[in-house]
């Protein structure tokens, strides 16, 4: 049985993680998680005006951290 990484779409041969029922290479976990968070915040419109990908990832990470902090308080 073979599995394909949801993030990079390459076959998984070795260590894998499962995120929301999807198989991800262990090395792709961080990138996949960042992409999911960034997509969520892009949909909210709060990243409009940011042009570079790294800036969007960083701002999405900050927004996600702040949202979690507010929920925990």
PQR file with spaces between the fields and no chain letter, atoms N, CA, C, O and H, PARSE charges and radii, in Angstrom:
ATOM       1  N    UNK     1       0.840   -1.165    0.000 -0.4000 1.5000
ATOM       2  CA   UNK     1       0.000    0.000    0.000 -0.0000 2.0000
ATOM       3  C    UNK     1       0.898    1.245    0.000  0.5500 1.7000
ATOM       4  O    UNK     1       1.860    1.315    0.765 -0.5500 1.4000
ATOM       5  N    UNK     2       0.589    2.216   -0.847 -0.4000 1.5000
ATOM       6  CA   UNK     2       1.362    3.453   -0.886 -0.0000 2.0000
ATOM       7  C    UNK     2       0.455    4.635   -0.594  0.5500 1.7000
ATOM       8  O    UNK     2      -0.743    4.614   -0.878 -0.5500 1.4000
ATOM       9  H    UNK     2      -0.192    2.159   -1.469  0.4000 1.0000
ATOM      10  N    UNK     3       1.056    5.660   -0.023 -0.4000 1.5000
ATOM      11  CA   UNK     3       0.331    6.877    0.294 -0.0000 2.0000
ATOM      12  C    UNK     3       1.039    8.050   -0.361  0.5500 1.7000
ATOM      13  O    UNK     3       2.247    8.001   -0.592 -0.5500 1.4000
ATOM      14  H    UNK     3       2.029    5.677    0.207  0.4000 1.0000
ATOM      15  N    UNK     4       0.299    9.095   -0.656 -0.4000 1.5000
ATOM      16  CA   UNK     4       0.849   10.298   -1.261 -0.0000 2.0000
ATOM      17  C    UNK     4       0.718   11.445   -0.284  0.5500 1.7000
ATOM      18  O    UNK     4      -0.317   11.610    0.361 -0.5500 1.4000
ATOM      19  H    UNK     4      -0.683    9.135   -0.469  0.4000 1.0000
ATOM      20  N    UNK     5       1.774   12.240   -0.176 -0.4000 1.5000
ATOM      21  CA   UNK     5       1.770   13.396    0.711 -0.0000 2.0000
ATOM      22  C    UNK     5       0.778   14.434    0.187  0.5500 1.7000
ATOM      23  O    UNK     5       0.818   14.798   -0.988 -0.5500 1.4000
ATOM      24  H    UNK     5       2.615   12.106   -0.700  0.4000 1.0000
ATOM      25  N    UNK     6      -0.091   14.899    1.042 -0.4000 1.5000
ATOM      26  CA   UNK     6      -1.093   15.902    0.673 -0.0000 2.0000
ATOM      27  C    UNK     6      -0.444   17.234    0.331  0.5500 1.7000
ATOM      28  O    UNK     6      -0.994   18.002   -0.459 -0.5500 1.4000
ATOM      29  H    UNK     6      -0.123   14.603    1.996  0.4000 1.0000
ATOM      30  N    UNK     7       0.708   17.518    0.906 -0.4000 1.5000
ATOM      31  CA   UNK     7       1.371   18.810    0.692 -0.0000 2.0000
ATOM      32  C    UNK     7       2.207   18.833   -0.584  0.5500 1.7000
ATOM      33  O    UNK     7       1.996   19.691   -1.440 -0.5500 1.4000
ATOM      34  H    UNK     7       1.155   16.895    1.548  0.4000 1.0000
ATOM      35  N    UNK     8       3.145   17.910   -0.723 -0.4000 1.5000
ATOM      36  CA   UNK     8       4.062   17.934   -1.869 -0.0000 2.0000
ATOM      37  C    UNK     8       3.657   16.954   -2.974  0.5500 1.7000
ATOM      38  O    UNK     8       4.247   16.954   -4.054 -0.5500 1.4000
ATOM      39  H    UNK     8       3.317   17.212   -0.027  0.4000 1.0000
ATOM      40  N    UNK     9       2.663   16.132   -2.703 -0.4000 1.5000
ATOM      41  CA   UNK     9       2.122   15.166   -3.658 -0.0000 2.0000
ATOM      42  C    UNK     9       3.125   14.112   -4.123  0.5500 1.7000
ATOM      43  O    UNK     9       2.977   13.542   -5.204 -0.5500 1.4000
ATOM      44  H    UNK     9       2.183   16.132   -1.826  0.4000 1.0000
ATOM      45  N    UNK    10       4.146   13.856   -3.304 -0.4000 1.5000
ATOM      46  CA   UNK    10       5.120   12.804   -3.596 -0.0000 2.0000
ATOM      47  C    UNK    10       4.780   11.578   -2.760  0.5500 1.7000
ATOM      48  O    UNK    10       4.154   11.702   -1.708 -0.5500 1.4000
ATOM      49  H    UNK    10       4.267   14.319   -2.426  0.4000 1.0000
ATOM      50  N    UNK    11       5.185   10.395   -3.215 -0.4000 1.5000
ATOM      51  CA   UNK    11       4.912    9.178   -2.439 -0.0000 2.0000
ATOM      52  C    UNK    11       5.593    9.225   -1.066  0.5500 1.7000
ATOM      53  O    UNK    11       6.702    9.740   -0.919 -0.5500 1.4000
ATOM      54  H    UNK    11       5.694   10.294   -4.070  0.4000 1.0000
ATOM      55  N    UNK    12       4.915    8.688   -0.095 -0.4000 1.5000
ATOM      56  CA   UNK    12       5.468    8.634    1.258 -0.0000 2.0000
ATOM      57  C    UNK    12       6.180    7.303    1.434  0.5500 1.7000
ATOM      58  O    UNK    12       5.577    6.241    1.281 -0.5500 1.4000
ATOM      59  H    UNK    12       4.015    8.269   -0.214  0.4000 1.0000
ATOM      60  N    UNK    13       7.462    7.369    1.755 -0.4000 1.5000
ATOM      61  CA   UNK    13       8.261    6.182    2.018 -0.0000 2.0000
ATOM      62  C    UNK    13       8.997    6.411    3.326  0.5500 1.7000
ATOM      63  O    UNK    13      10.127    6.899    3.323 -0.5500 1.4000
ATOM      64  H    UNK    13       7.951    8.233    1.879  0.4000 1.0000
ATOM      65  N    UNK    14       8.396    6.079    4.401 -0.4000 1.5000
ATOM      66  CA   UNK    14       9.018    6.290    5.699 -0.0000 2.0000
ATOM      67  C    UNK    14       8.054    6.963    6.657  0.5500 1.7000
ATOM      68  O    UNK    14       6.876    6.613    6.720 -0.5500 1.4000
ATOM      69  H    UNK    14       7.477    5.683    4.404  0.4000 1.0000
ATOM      70  N    UNK    15       8.566    7.931    7.399 -0.4000 1.5000
ATOM      71  CA   UNK    15       7.788    8.579    8.456 -0.0000 2.0000
ATOM      72  C    UNK    15       6.773    9.546    7.857  0.5500 1.7000
ATOM      73  O    UNK    15       7.101   10.333    6.969 -0.5500 1.4000
ATOM      74  H    UNK    15       9.523    8.215    7.348  0.4000 1.0000
ATOM      75  N    UNK    16       5.553    9.481    8.347 -0.4000 1.5000
ATOM      76  CA   UNK    16       4.497   10.375    7.905 -0.0000 2.0000
ATOM      77  C    UNK    16       3.671   10.802    9.111  0.5500 1.7000
ATOM      78  O    UNK    16       3.662   10.138   10.148 -0.5500 1.4000
ATOM      79  H    UNK    16       5.288    8.842    9.068  0.4000 1.0000
ATOM      80  N    UNK    17       2.990   11.905    8.954 -0.4000 1.5000
ATOM      81  CA   UNK    17       2.072   12.392    9.982 -0.0000 2.0000
ATOM      82  C    UNK    17       0.679   12.421    9.368  0.5500 1.7000
ATOM      83  O    UNK    17       0.528   12.433    8.146 -0.5500 1.4000
ATOM      84  H    UNK    17       2.998   12.444    8.112  0.4000 1.0000
ATOM      85  N    UNK    18      -0.317   12.431   10.207 -0.4000 1.5000
ATOM      86  CA   UNK    18      -1.691   12.543    9.732 -0.0000 2.0000
ATOM      87  C    UNK    18      -2.265   13.840   10.289  0.5500 1.7000
ATOM      88  O    UNK    18      -2.299   14.040   11.503 -0.5500 1.4000
ATOM      89  H    UNK    18      -0.195   12.422   11.200  0.4000 1.0000
ATOM      90  N    UNK    19      -2.714   14.720    9.399 -0.4000 1.5000
ATOM      91  CA   UNK    19      -3.343   15.989    9.780 -0.0000 2.0000
ATOM      92  C    UNK    19      -4.719   16.035    9.154  0.5500 1.7000
ATOM      93  O    UNK    19      -4.854   15.993    7.931 -0.5500 1.4000
ATOM      94  H    UNK    19      -2.687   14.558    8.413  0.4000 1.0000
ATOM      95  N    UNK    20      -5.734   16.120    9.982 -0.4000 1.5000
ATOM      96  CA   UNK    20      -7.121   16.156    9.515 -0.0000 2.0000
ATOM      97  C    UNK    20      -7.414   15.004    8.554  0.5500 1.7000
ATOM      98  O    UNK    20      -8.100   15.187    7.548 -0.5500 1.4000
ATOM      99  H    UNK    20      -5.624   16.154   10.975  0.4000 1.0000
ATOM     100  N    UNK    21      -6.900   13.835    8.864 -0.4000 1.5000
ATOM     101  CA   UNK    21      -7.149   12.654    8.061 -0.0000 2.0000
ATOM     102  C    UNK    21      -6.347   12.574    6.778  0.5500 1.7000
ATOM     103  O    UNK    21      -6.617   11.717    5.937 -0.5500 1.4000
ATOM     104  H    UNK    21      -6.344   13.686    9.681  0.4000 1.0000
ATOM     105  N    UNK    22      -5.359   13.455    6.608 -0.4000 1.5000
ATOM     106  CA   UNK    22      -4.548   13.469    5.399 -0.0000 2.0000
ATOM     107  C    UNK    22      -3.116   13.111    5.747  0.5500 1.7000
ATOM     108  O    UNK    22      -2.590   13.555    6.768 -0.5500 1.4000
ATOM     109  H    UNK    22      -5.140   14.151    7.291  0.4000 1.0000
ATOM     110  N    UNK    23      -2.487   12.310    4.904 -0.4000 1.5000
ATOM     111  CA   UNK    23      -1.106   11.903    5.142 -0.0000 2.0000
ATOM     112  C    UNK    23      -0.151   12.986    4.659  0.5500 1.7000
ATOM     113  O    UNK    23      -0.294   13.500    3.550 -0.5500 1.4000
ATOM     114  H    UNK    23      -2.915   11.949    4.075  0.4000 1.0000
ATOM     115  N    UNK    24       0.821   13.329    5.492 -0.4000 1.5000
ATOM     116  CA   UNK    24       1.809   14.357    5.204 -0.0000 2.0000
ATOM     117  C    UNK    24       3.186   13.801    5.551  0.5500 1.7000
ATOM     118  O    UNK    24       3.347   13.155    6.586 -0.5500 1.4000
ATOM     119  H    UNK    24       0.938   12.911    6.393  0.4000 1.0000
ATOM     120  N    UNK    25       4.195   14.047    4.683 -0.4000 1.5000
ATOM     121  CA   UNK    25       5.567   13.696    5.060 -0.0000 2.0000
ATOM     122  C    UNK    25       5.898   14.381    6.375  0.5500 1.7000
ATOM     123  O    UNK    25       5.436   15.490    6.642 -0.5500 1.4000
ATOM     124  H    UNK    25       4.064   14.571    3.842  0.4000 1.0000
ATOM     125  N    UNK    26       6.681   13.728    7.175 -0.4000 1.5000
ATOM     126  CA   UNK    26       7.091   14.343    8.437 -0.0000 2.0000
ATOM     127  C    UNK    26       7.804   15.670    8.176  0.5500 1.7000
ATOM     128  O    UNK    26       7.619   16.630    8.924 -0.5500 1.4000
ATOM     129  H    UNK    26       7.056   12.826    6.958  0.4000 1.0000
ATOM     130  N    UNK    27       8.616   15.727    7.123 -0.4000 1.5000
ATOM     131  CA   UNK    27       9.356   16.954    6.805 -0.0000 2.0000
ATOM     132  C    UNK    27       8.452   18.052    6.225  0.5500 1.7000
ATOM     133  O    UNK    27       8.846   19.218    6.205 -0.5500 1.4000
ATOM     134  H    UNK    27       8.767   14.946    6.516  0.4000 1.0000
ATOM     135  N    UNK    28       7.260   17.701    5.759 -0.4000 1.5000
ATOM     136  CA   UNK    28       6.333   18.681    5.174 -0.0000 2.0000
ATOM     137  C    UNK    28       5.352   19.255    6.200  0.5500 1.7000
ATOM     138  O    UNK    28       4.592   20.169    5.882 -0.5500 1.4000
ATOM     139  H    UNK    28       6.940   16.754    5.776  0.4000 1.0000
ATOM     140  N    UNK    29       5.363   18.729    7.415 -0.4000 1.5000
ATOM     141  CA   UNK    29       4.363   19.109    8.414 -0.0000 2.0000
ATOM     142  C    UNK    29       4.328   20.608    8.671  0.5500 1.7000
ATOM     143  O    UNK    29       3.252   21.206    8.676 -0.5500 1.4000
ATOM     144  H    UNK    29       5.981   17.987    7.673  0.4000 1.0000
ATOM     145  N    UNK    30       5.484   21.227    8.885 -0.4000 1.5000
ATOM     146  CA   UNK    30       5.531   22.659    9.180 -0.0000 2.0000
ATOM     147  C    UNK    30       4.999   23.479    8.006  0.5500 1.7000
ATOM     148  O    UNK    30       4.178   24.375    8.203 -0.5500 1.4000
ATOM     149  H    UNK    30       6.359   20.742    8.881  0.4000 1.0000
ATOM     150  N    UNK    31       5.454   23.185    6.794 -0.4000 1.5000
ATOM     151  CA   UNK    31       4.993   23.917    5.616 -0.0000 2.0000
ATOM     152  C    UNK    31       3.498   23.741    5.398  0.5500 1.7000
ATOM     153  O    UNK    31       2.800   24.695    5.055 -0.5500 1.4000
ATOM     154  H    UNK    31       6.121   22.457    6.634  0.4000 1.0000
ATOM     155  N    UNK    32       3.005   22.519    5.597 -0.4000 1.5000
ATOM     156  CA   UNK    32       1.574   22.246    5.420 -0.0000 2.0000
ATOM     157  C    UNK    32       0.747   23.034    6.432  0.5500 1.7000
ATOM     158  O    UNK    32      -0.268   23.634    6.079 -0.5500 1.4000
ATOM     159  H    UNK    32       3.572   21.744    5.876  0.4000 1.0000
ATOM     160  N    UNK    33       1.179   23.030    7.673 -0.4000 1.5000
ATOM     161  CA   UNK    33       0.457   23.764    8.711 -0.0000 2.0000
ATOM     162  C    UNK    33       0.455   25.257    8.420  0.5500 1.7000
ATOM     163  O    UNK    33      -0.580   25.911    8.551 -0.5500 1.4000
ATOM     164  H    UNK    33       2.004   22.542    7.960  0.4000 1.0000
ATOM     165  N    UNK    34       1.603   25.806    8.026 -0.4000 1.5000
ATOM     166  CA   UNK    34       1.671   27.223    7.672 -0.0000 2.0000
ATOM     167  C    UNK    34       0.747   27.547    6.509  0.5500 1.7000
ATOM     168  O    UNK    34       0.080   28.581    6.520 -0.5500 1.4000
ATOM     169  H    UNK    34       2.444   25.275    7.920  0.4000 1.0000
ATOM     170  N    UNK    35       0.700   26.686    5.518 -0.4000 1.5000
ATOM     171  CA   UNK    35      -0.160   26.912    4.366 -0.0000 2.0000
ATOM     172  C    UNK    35      -1.633   26.913    4.762  0.5500 1.7000
ATOM     173  O    UNK    35      -2.405   27.740    4.277 -0.5500 1.4000
ATOM     174  H    UNK    35       1.243   25.846    5.509  0.4000 1.0000
ATOM     175  N    UNK    36      -2.024   25.998    5.634 -0.4000 1.5000
ATOM     176  CA   UNK    36      -3.410   25.934    6.097 -0.0000 2.0000
ATOM     177  C    UNK    36      -3.800   27.202    6.852  0.5500 1.7000
ATOM     178  O    UNK    36      -4.872   27.762    6.622 -0.5500 1.4000
ATOM     179  H    UNK    36      -1.397   25.326    6.028  0.4000 1.0000
ATOM     180  N    UNK    37      -2.931   27.651    7.748 -0.4000 1.5000
ATOM     181  CA   UNK    37      -3.200   28.868    8.532 -0.0000 2.0000
ATOM     182  C    UNK    37      -3.269   30.080    7.614  0.5500 1.7000
ATOM     183  O    UNK    37      -4.154   30.924    7.757 -0.5500 1.4000
ATOM     184  H    UNK    37      -2.060   27.197    7.934  0.4000 1.0000
ATOM     185  N    UNK    38      -2.335   30.166    6.671 -0.4000 1.5000
ATOM     186  CA   UNK    38      -2.306   31.305    5.751 -0.0000 2.0000
ATOM     187  C    UNK    38      -3.571   31.342    4.895  0.5500 1.7000
ATOM     188  O    UNK    38      -4.154   32.410    4.707 -0.5500 1.4000
ATOM     189  H    UNK    38      -1.616   29.481    6.554  0.4000 1.0000
ATOM     190  N    UNK    39      -4.001   30.199    4.377 -0.4000 1.5000
ATOM     191  CA   UNK    39      -5.221   30.147    3.577 -0.0000 2.0000
ATOM     192  C    UNK    39      -6.431   30.611    4.377  0.5500 1.7000
ATOM     193  O    UNK    39      -7.299   31.311    3.856 -0.5500 1.4000
ATOM     194  H    UNK    39      -3.528   29.331    4.529  0.4000 1.0000
ATOM     195  N    UNK    40      -6.483   30.215    5.653 -0.4000 1.5000
ATOM     196  CA   UNK    40      -7.603   30.617    6.506 -0.0000 2.0000
ATOM     197  C    UNK    40      -7.652   32.131    6.664  0.5500 1.7000
ATOM     198  O    UNK    40      -8.725   32.726    6.568 -0.5500 1.4000
ATOM     199  H    UNK    40      -5.778   29.646    6.076  0.4000 1.0000
ATOM     200  N    UNK    41      -6.506   32.762    6.903 -0.4000 1.5000
ATOM     201  CA   UNK    41      -6.473   34.201    7.126 -0.0000 2.0000
ATOM     202  C    UNK    41      -6.595   34.988    5.824  0.5500 1.7000
ATOM     203  O    UNK    41      -7.078   36.120    5.843 -0.5500 1.4000
ATOM     204  H    UNK    41      -5.634   32.279    6.981  0.4000 1.0000
ATOM     205  N    UNK    42      -6.173   34.420    4.698 -0.4000 1.5000
ATOM     206  CA   UNK    42      -6.400   35.067    3.398 -0.0000 2.0000
ATOM     207  C    UNK    42      -7.902   35.163    3.146  0.5500 1.7000
ATOM     208  O    UNK    42      -8.398   36.190    2.685 -0.5500 1.4000
ATOM     209  H    UNK    42      -5.782   33.500    4.683  0.4000 1.0000
ATOM     210  N    UNK    43      -8.620   34.084    3.454 -0.4000 1.5000
ATOM     211  CA   UNK    43     -10.073   34.069    3.261 -0.0000 2.0000
ATOM     212  C    UNK    43     -10.773   35.121    4.119  0.5500 1.7000
ATOM     213  O    UNK    43     -11.844   35.603    3.751 -0.5500 1.4000
ATOM     214  H    UNK    43      -8.217   33.249    3.829  0.4000 1.0000
ATOM     215  N    UNK    44     -10.184   35.478    5.251 -0.4000 1.5000
ATOM     216  CA   UNK    44     -10.800   36.479    6.121 -0.0000 2.0000
ATOM     217  C    UNK    44     -10.644   37.892    5.570  0.5500 1.7000
ATOM     218  O    UNK    44     -11.355   38.806    5.990 -0.5500 1.4000
ATOM     219  H    UNK    44      -9.314   35.086    5.550  0.4000 1.0000
ATOM     220  N    UNK    45      -9.711   38.076    4.627 -0.4000 1.5000
ATOM     221  CA   UNK    45      -9.464   39.396    4.068 -0.0000 2.0000
ATOM     222  C    UNK    45      -8.455   40.222    4.842  0.5500 1.7000
ATOM     223  O    UNK    45      -8.121   41.332    4.429 -0.5500 1.4000
ATOM     224  H    UNK    45      -9.134   37.334    4.287  0.4000 1.0000
ATOM     225  N    UNK    46      -7.966   39.704    5.950 -0.4000 1.5000
ATOM     226  CA   UNK    46      -7.039   40.460    6.783 -0.0000 2.0000
ATOM     227  C    UNK    46      -5.620   40.497    6.234  0.5500 1.7000
ATOM     228  O    UNK    46      -4.781   41.237    6.748 -0.5500 1.4000
ATOM     229  H    UNK    46      -8.238   38.802    6.285  0.4000 1.0000
ATOM     230  N    UNK    47      -5.340   39.717    5.203 -0.4000 1.5000
ATOM     231  CA   UNK    47      -4.012   39.737    4.597 -0.0000 2.0000
ATOM     232  C    UNK    47      -4.001   40.490    3.266  0.5500 1.7000
ATOM     233  O    UNK    47      -2.990   40.513    2.565 -0.5500 1.4000
ATOM     234  H    UNK    47      -6.022   39.116    4.786  0.4000 1.0000
ATOM     235  N    UNK    48      -5.141   41.108    2.927 -0.4000 1.5000
ATOM     236  CA   UNK    48      -5.204   41.894    1.693 -0.0000 2.0000
ATOM     237  C    UNK    48      -4.182   43.018    1.759  0.5500 1.7000
ATOM     238  O    UNK    48      -4.031   43.664    2.796 -0.5500 1.4000
ATOM     239  H    UNK    48      -5.963   41.090    3.497  0.4000 1.0000
ATOM     240  N    UNK    49      -3.492   43.250    0.675 -0.4000 1.5000
ATOM     241  CA   UNK    49      -2.479   44.292    0.619 -0.0000 2.0000
ATOM     242  C    UNK    49      -1.077   43.769    0.813  0.5500 1.7000
ATOM     243  O    UNK    49      -0.116   44.431    0.423 -0.5500 1.4000
ATOM     244  H    UNK    49      -3.615   42.725   -0.168  0.4000 1.0000
ATOM     245  N    UNK    50      -0.935   42.605    1.402 -0.4000 1.5000
ATOM     246  CA   UNK    50       0.390   42.002    1.534 -0.0000 2.0000
ATOM     247  C    UNK    50       0.712   41.296    0.223  0.5500 1.7000
ATOM     248  O    UNK    50      -0.092   40.511   -0.279 -0.5500 1.4000
ATOM     249  H    UNK    50      -1.716   42.067    1.720  0.4000 1.0000
ATOM     250  N    UNK    51       1.880   41.574   -0.325 -0.4000 1.5000
ATOM     251  CA   UNK    51       2.191   41.040   -1.646 -0.0000 2.0000
ATOM     252  C    UNK    51       3.118   39.836   -1.617  0.5500 1.7000
ATOM     253  O    UNK    51       2.994   38.951   -2.464 -0.5500 1.4000
ATOM     254  H    UNK    51       2.533   42.212    0.083  0.4000 1.0000
ATOM     255  N    UNK    52       4.044   39.777   -0.666 -0.4000 1.5000
ATOM     256  CA   UNK    52       4.988   38.659   -0.676 -0.0000 2.0000
ATOM     257  C    UNK    52       4.483   37.507    0.191  0.5500 1.7000
ATOM     258  O    UNK    52       3.814   37.714    1.204 -0.5500 1.4000
ATOM     259  H    UNK    52       4.144   40.496    0.022  0.4000 1.0000
ATOM     260  N    UNK    53       4.813   36.318   -0.223 -0.4000 1.5000
ATOM     261  CA   UNK    53       4.356   35.107    0.452 -0.0000 2.0000
ATOM     262  C    UNK    53       4.860   35.025    1.883  0.5500 1.7000
ATOM     263  O    UNK    53       4.106   34.668    2.789 -0.5500 1.4000
ATOM     264  H    UNK    53       5.357   36.149   -1.045  0.4000 1.0000
ATOM     265  N    UNK    54       6.123   35.350    2.091 -0.4000 1.5000
ATOM     266  CA   UNK    54       6.684   35.274    3.444 -0.0000 2.0000
ATOM     267  C    UNK    54       5.968   36.234    4.390  0.5500 1.7000
ATOM     268  O    UNK    54       5.710   35.893    5.545 -0.5500 1.4000
ATOM     269  H    UNK    54       6.735   35.640    1.355  0.4000 1.0000
ATOM     270  N    UNK    55       5.650   37.418    3.911 -0.4000 1.5000
ATOM     271  CA   UNK    55       4.912   38.381    4.729 -0.0000 2.0000
ATOM     272  C    UNK    55       3.536   37.871    5.097  0.5500 1.7000
ATOM     273  O    UNK    55       3.085   38.061    6.227 -0.5500 1.4000
ATOM     274  H    UNK    55       5.860   37.695    2.973  0.4000 1.0000
ATOM     275  N    UNK    56       2.858   37.221    4.149 -0.4000 1.5000
ATOM     276  CA   UNK    56       1.542   36.652    4.428 -0.0000 2.0000
ATOM     277  C    UNK    56       1.638   35.538    5.464  0.5500 1.7000
ATOM     278  O    UNK    56       0.810   35.451    6.370 -0.5500 1.4000
ATOM     279  H    UNK    56       3.224   37.067    3.232  0.4000 1.0000
ATOM     280  N    UNK    57       2.653   34.687    5.325 -0.4000 1.5000
ATOM     281  CA   UNK    57       2.838   33.592    6.285 -0.0000 2.0000
ATOM     282  C    UNK    57       3.107   34.144    7.674  0.5500 1.7000
ATOM     283  O    UNK    57       2.529   33.674    8.653 -0.5500 1.4000
ATOM     284  H    UNK    57       3.326   34.757    4.588  0.4000 1.0000
ATOM     285  N    UNK    58       3.982   35.141    7.767 -0.4000 1.5000
ATOM     286  CA   UNK    58       4.316   35.720    9.073 -0.0000 2.0000
ATOM     287  C    UNK    58       3.108   36.399    9.713  0.5500 1.7000
ATOM     288  O    UNK    58       2.850   36.209   10.901 -0.5500 1.4000
ATOM     289  H    UNK    58       4.452   35.523    6.972  0.4000 1.0000
ATOM     290  N    UNK    59       2.367   37.188    8.935 -0.4000 1.5000
ATOM     291  CA   UNK    59       1.191   37.879    9.488 -0.0000 2.0000
ATOM     292  C    UNK    59       0.116   36.874    9.882  0.5500 1.7000
ATOM     293  O    UNK    59      -0.523   37.036   10.921 -0.5500 1.4000
ATOM     294  H    UNK    59       2.576   37.342    7.970  0.4000 1.0000
ATOM     295  N    UNK    60      -0.096   35.834    9.067 -0.4000 1.5000
ATOM     296  CA   UNK    60      -1.077   34.804    9.407 -0.0000 2.0000
ATOM     297  C    UNK    60      -0.696   34.095   10.704  0.5500 1.7000
ATOM     298  O    UNK    60      -1.561   33.785   11.522 -0.5500 1.4000
ATOM     299  H    UNK    60       0.423   35.703    8.223  0.4000 1.0000
ATOM     300  N    UNK    61       0.589   33.840   10.888 -0.4000 1.5000
ATOM     301  CA   UNK    61       1.050   33.196   12.120 -0.0000 2.0000
ATOM     302  C    UNK    61       0.802   34.092   13.329  0.5500 1.7000
ATOM     303  O    UNK    61       0.393   33.614   14.387 -0.5500 1.4000
ATOM     304  H    UNK    61       1.292   34.092   10.223  0.4000 1.0000
ATOM     305  N    UNK    62       1.050   35.385   13.173 -0.4000 1.5000
ATOM     306  CA   UNK    62       0.787   36.325   14.265 -0.0000 2.0000
ATOM     307  C    UNK    62      -0.704   36.394   14.588  0.5500 1.7000
ATOM     308  O    UNK    62      -1.090   36.383   15.756 -0.5500 1.4000
ATOM     309  H    UNK    62       1.382   35.774   12.314  0.4000 1.0000
ATOM     310  N    UNK    63      -1.536   36.466   13.555 -0.4000 1.5000
ATOM     311  CA   UNK    63      -2.985   36.516   13.774 -0.0000 2.0000
ATOM     312  C    UNK    63      -3.491   35.240   14.433  0.5500 1.7000
ATOM     313  O    UNK    63      -4.347   35.287   15.317 -0.5500 1.4000
ATOM     314  H    UNK    63      -1.223   36.474   12.606  0.4000 1.0000
ATOM     315  N    UNK    64      -2.965   34.111   14.006 -0.4000 1.5000
ATOM     316  CA   UNK    64      -3.374   32.833   14.587 -0.0000 2.0000
ATOM     317  C    UNK    64      -2.982   32.764   16.064  0.5500 1.7000
ATOM     318  O    UNK    64      -3.766   32.316   16.900 -0.5500 1.4000
ATOM     319  H    UNK    64      -2.270   34.072   13.288  0.4000 1.0000
ATOM     320  N    UNK    65      -1.777   33.207   16.375 -0.4000 1.5000
ATOM     321  CA   UNK    65      -1.329   33.220   17.769 -0.0000 2.0000
ATOM     322  C    UNK    65      -2.180   34.136   18.629  0.5500 1.7000
ATOM     323  O    UNK    65      -2.524   33.784   19.758 -0.5500 1.4000
ATOM     324  H    UNK    65      -1.140   33.571   15.695  0.4000 1.0000
ATOM     325  N    UNK    66      -2.524   35.303   18.112 -0.4000 1.5000
ATOM     326  CA   UNK    66      -3.355   36.254   18.861 -0.0000 2.0000
ATOM     327  C    UNK    66      -4.759   35.694   19.059  0.5500 1.7000
ATOM     328  O    UNK    66      -5.342   35.835   20.134 -0.5500 1.4000
ATOM     329  H    UNK    66      -2.244   35.589   17.195  0.4000 1.0000
ATOM     330  N    UNK    67      -5.301   35.058   18.020 -0.4000 1.5000
ATOM     331  CA   UNK    67      -6.632   34.475   18.133 -0.0000 2.0000
ATOM     332  C    UNK    67      -6.657   33.379   19.197  0.5500 1.7000
ATOM     333  O    UNK    67      -7.593   33.302   19.994 -0.5500 1.4000
ATOM     334  H    UNK    67      -4.827   34.943   17.147  0.4000 1.0000
ATOM     335  N    UNK    68      -5.636   32.540   19.206 -0.4000 1.5000
ATOM     336  CA   UNK    68      -5.566   31.488   20.230 -0.0000 2.0000
ATOM     337  C    UNK    68      -5.444   32.080   21.627  0.5500 1.7000
ATOM     338  O    UNK    68      -6.048   31.579   22.576 -0.5500 1.4000
ATOM     339  H    UNK    68      -4.876   32.603   18.558  0.4000 1.0000
ATOM     340  N    UNK    69      -4.658   33.153   21.749 -0.4000 1.5000
ATOM     341  CA   UNK    69      -4.491   33.816   23.045 -0.0000 2.0000
ATOM     342  C    UNK    69      -5.823   34.375   23.533  0.5500 1.7000
ATOM     343  O    UNK    69      -6.154   34.241   24.711 -0.5500 1.4000
ATOM     344  H    UNK    69      -4.168   33.559   20.978  0.4000 1.0000
ATOM     345  N    UNK    70      -6.586   34.996   22.644 -0.4000 1.5000
ATOM     346  CA   UNK    70      -7.880   35.559   23.031 -0.0000 2.0000
ATOM     347  C    UNK    70      -8.868   34.466   23.437  0.5500 1.7000
ATOM     348  O    UNK    70      -9.638   34.638   24.382 -0.5500 1.4000
ATOM     349  H    UNK    70      -6.316   35.105   21.687  0.4000 1.0000
ATOM     350  N    UNK    71      -8.843   33.360   22.731 -0.4000 1.5000
ATOM     351  CA   UNK    71      -9.745   32.245   23.065 -0.0000 2.0000
ATOM     352  C    UNK    71      -9.384   31.659   24.425  0.5500 1.7000
ATOM     353  O    UNK    71     -10.271   31.299   25.199 -0.5500 1.4000
ATOM     354  H    UNK    71      -8.218   33.220   21.964  0.4000 1.0000
ATOM     355  N    UNK    72      -8.098   31.561   24.720 -0.4000 1.5000
ATOM     356  CA   UNK    72      -7.663   30.984   25.995 -0.0000 2.0000
ATOM     357  C    UNK    72      -7.925   31.895   27.188  0.5500 1.7000
ATOM     358  O    UNK    72      -7.988   31.428   28.325 -0.5500 1.4000
ATOM     359  H    UNK    72      -7.378   31.853   24.091  0.4000 1.0000
ATOM     360  N    UNK    73      -8.075   33.177   26.938 -0.4000 1.5000
ATOM     361  CA   UNK    73      -8.294   34.112   28.059 -0.0000 2.0000
ATOM     362  C    UNK    73      -9.717   34.168   28.454  0.5500 1.7000
ATOM     363  O    UNK    73     -10.073   34.901   29.377 -0.5500 1.4000
ATOM     364  H    UNK    73      -8.023   33.556   26.014  0.4000 1.0000
